[in-house]
Amino acid sequence: MSEFRTLRGMRDFLPDETGLLRSIEGKAREVARLYGYREVITPVLESYELLAAKAGEEVRTRMYAFKDLGGRMVALRPEFTASIARLVAVTLRNEPKPIRLYCIGSLYRYDEPQKGRFREFWQSNFELIGSDKAEADSEILLLTNRFMKAVGLKGYVFKVSHIGILRSIFGREGVAEDAQNRALQLMDKKMYNEALSLLRDAGASEKCLKTVKEIVEIKGSNVNSILAEIEKLIQDYEEAVYALKNLARILKLVEAHALNVTVDAGFARGLEYYTGMIFEVYVPELNIALAGGGRYDRLVELFGGEPTPAVGVAHGLDRIMLAVQEQNAPLETRKANAAALIATNETLAPEGIRIAEMLRSEGVPVEMEVMGRRVTKALEDADRRGAPYVVLVGEKELTENSVVLRDMHKKQQQVVKIEDLAKILKDLGI
Ligand code: AMP
């Protein structure tokens, strides 16, 4: 036995799993087409500084970071948004707005591996850049809803809030941005008591702490009444009310589209760059988020671009895959349906290859017998592989420009002309 294994937190996707992942990706691409998003490919490796800028403590400390041979500090990307913001700040700075971009690929975080948490994982990531309007936020929610539906998931819920509610309150209390970030990190991990004592140390008043404590308690799917309850609590914080109104408008815009929304004002997200609406998607079967996103209006500027509002979402494809499996969602994965081709003796191999290549040129997939097996063994093998049809290239038939075509299910065979073979196999659905 070899001692080589995949590294902890890394995994191989076998053909069936790869098929499922690709099929989910296919749905993401279809969503992109329907909403007018264009694909970009950015490097897996970026400068550490770029990735660390606003990633948040949690992600920052878990990056695969190292010095390259030129002595530069680099890191494997832990998320896409920083790369997209860089692209917009530098290369696409004069592009007319809005810019709609998406990307699909692998990300790297030195997370503690567990169900649905890997050190290499996959996302489809959608970014809508250049609009600060609620219509843009609502589009990101709607396309995520369409994607979840398209992969066949049921009972998924959008947990939604607006980071401006908490940040405005903290800001008014004079809590420094750094302390705000740490408090939000703790709240993201549901460590509310620790967050409150940190805020107290950072100068927040008892009244503020009481408000935050109450806000954290309020959550529910009756959007209007929850929003009204929050508004009552935050009345004294003008900016927070403004943020709440923005959230209300976004939710109004998606109201008619059957999104299952839970408003949770105490919810925060690990990444520091959010400035507006934030959200995550959950299914009842898994207690980890399938997707997460929100508005980040200052990131492009931070990277040296024009002030550019933006909103986006990352869909966690590994977790969506898990959810699809847990729910037995009927997502079709394309199984290769190839015919097998067996040359009945070694001297007929060139002729066998010629026929196989001819079929492939006609678009018919063919798996050629390459193990040197005798016909009976080769037929058994084709059966085991589930080949529905086998082409047997034999001496006698070749003299009449024909081959034997065997139906593996019916266990019947017929002699057919080579020139008719491609059409016959196509008509049979190969
Ligand atoms: P985040 O950038 O942390 O908001 O993550 C966005 C989405 O990516 C999450 O909702 C997850 O679905 C997925 N994700 C994040 N970290 C991991 C991980 N370590 N393993 C698998 N999926 C992840």
Boltz pocket constraint, residues with backbone or C-beta under 6 A from the ligand:
constraints:
  - pocket:
      binder: B
      contacts: [[A, 78], [A, 79], [A, 109], [A, 111], [A, 116], [A, 117], [A, 118], [A, 119], [A, 120], [A, 121], [A, 122], [A, 123], [A, 270], [A, 289], [A, 290], [A, 291], [A, 292], [A, 293], [A, 314], [A, 315], [A, 316], [A, 317], [A, 318], [A, 319]]
      max_distance: 6.0
